[in-house]
Amino acid sequence: MGSWCTSFPTHEWSADDFTGFVDYFQQIRQSSFGGNLDGIDWDWEGFCSEVCLKGNCACGWDDKVCGTKTPEELKAGVRYTNHWNTPGHPSSEFECYIMPTKDTVQVMTGVSYHMKQAGFVVTIAPMSTAVYTSDEDKSQGQYMRNEFVKWRKH
């Protein structure tokens, strides 16, 4: 599900949202894939806001700008301009990739749970930048990028 430079919900979902997702999946599964789709695979690397993806900017990462922001600040949208050093290449506006927050993890785990309850397969490959270590992130702004560990469930 998803890919680089896609949009993802950044607020918690309700039970109705999860049911709606499963219903929509079943509809697409039948109408577009002839019933041959067995589930979803979360291959989540980076995403940014839907507004940015509609041509207003591009998703990207500048560690000097983005690397010092908390997951919540990134979720709110952090933009920067990249001034290329190549003659004739225009400057481009970028939005920092959004890292997982408690809300995005709630959506991902909720969708996974409801899909499995409906009998579908779900696999997850979390972004490597959100699972550096099993240690708690004690940095002031949670800059260690260890979000999946922070909100983990056993």
C-alpha positions in Angstrom: 0.0 0.0 0.0 1.4 3.3 -0.9 4.8 4.2 -2.1 7.2 7.1 -2.0 5.5 10.4 -2.2 1.9 9.4 -1.4 -0.5 10.8 1.2 -1.5 9.1 4.4 -4.1 10.0 7.1 -2.5 12.0 9.9 -5.4 11.9 12.4 -6.9 9.0 14.3 -9.6 7.0 12.6 -12.9 5.8 14.0 -14.4 2.3 13.8 -16.5 3.5 10.8 -13.3 4.6 9.0 -11.8 1.2 9.3 -15.0 -0.5 8.2 -15.2 1.8 5.2 -11.6 1.0 4.3 -12.3 -2.8 4.3 -15.5 -2.3 2.4 -13.7 -0.2 -0.2 -10.8 -2.7 -0.4 -13.3 -5.5 -1.1 -15.0 -3.5 -3.8 -11.7 -2.6 -5.5 -10.5 -6.2 -5.1 -13.5 -7.5 -7.0 -14.0 -4.8 -9.6 -10.3 -4.2 -10.5 -8.6 -7.4 -9.6 -11.2 -10.1 -10.2 -11.2 -11.2 -6.6 -7.5 -12.1 -6.8 -6.0 -9.7 -4.3 -5.4 -11.5 -1.0 -4.6 -8.4 1.2 -2.3 -5.5 1.7 1.4 -4.8 2.2 2.4 -1.8 4.1 5.7 -0.8 2.5 5.9 2.6 4.1 8.9 4.8 3.5 8.1 8.5 3.2 5.0 10.5 2.7 3.9 14.1 2.7 0.7 16.0 2.6 -1.9 15.6 -0.1 -1.8 19.4 -0.7 1.9 19.1 -1.5 1.4 16.1 -3.8 -1.1 18.0 -6.0 1.8 19.9 -7.6 2.3 22.7 -5.0 5.7 21.2 -3.9 7.5 17.8 -3.8 8.3 15.5 -0.9 11.9 15.5 0.2 14.3 15.6 3.1 17.0 18.1 4.1 18.5 17.0 7.3 19.4 20.6 8.3 15.8 21.6 8.0 13.8 18.4 8.6 16.2 16.5 11.0 15.6 18.9 13.9 11.8 18.7 13.7 9.6 16.6 15.9 7.2 14.1 14.3 4.3 16.4 15.2 6.0 19.4 13.6 6.7 17.3 10.5 3.0 16.3 10.5 2.0 19.9 10.5 4.1 20.5 7.3 7.6 21.8 7.1 8.7 23.3 3.8 12.0 24.4 2.4 13.4 25.6 -0.9 16.2 23.8 -2.6 18.4 26.1 -4.6 20.2 23.9 -7.1 23.8 24.8 -8.0 23.2 23.7 -11.6 22.9 26.6 -14.1 19.5 26.9 -15.5 17.9 24.5 -13.0 15.1 26.3 -11.1 14.7 26.3 -7.3 12.1 23.8 -6.0 9.9 23.9 -3.0 9.8 20.7 -0.9 7.9 19.4 2.1 9.7 17.3 4.6 8.6 13.6 4.7 6.2 13.0 7.6 7.5 10.5 10.1 5.1 8.2 12.0 3.1 9.8 14.8 0.8 8.1 17.4 -2.1 8.9 15.0 -0.6 7.3 11.9 0.4 4.2 13.8 -3.2 4.0 15.1 -4.5 4.1 11.5 -2.0 1.5 10.3 -2.5 -1.0 13.1 -6.3 -0.4 13.0 -6.5 -1.1 9.2 -4.3 -4.2 9.7 -6.5 -5.5 12.5 -9.8 -5.0 10.6 -8.3 -6.4 7.3 -7.2 -9.6 9.2 -10.6 -9.8 10.9 -12.1 -9.8 7.4 -9.8 -12.7 6.4 -7.2 -10.8 4.4 -3.4 -11.0 4.6 -1.5 -8.0 6.0 2.2 -7.6 6.0 4.2 -4.6 7.3 7.6 -3.3 6.3 8.0 -0.2 8.4 10.3 2.7 7.3 13.8 2.0 8.4 14.1 5.6 9.6 11.5 4.9 12.2 13.0 1.8 13.8 16.7 2.6 14.5 16.8 0.8 17.9 14.7 -0.9 20.5 15.9 1.8 23.0 13.6 4.6 24.2 14.2 7.9 22.5 15.1 10.3 25.3 16.1 13.2 23.1 14.4 16.5 23.8 12.4 16.7 20.5 12.2 13.0 19.8 14.7 13.4 16.9 16.1 9.9 17.1 13.4 8.8 14.6 12.4 5.8 16.6 8.7 6.3 16.4 7.5 2.7 16.0 9.4 1.8 19.1 7.8 4.7 21.0 4.2 3.5 20.3 4.9 -0.2 20.1 2.4 -2.7 21.3 3.4 -6.2 22.4 
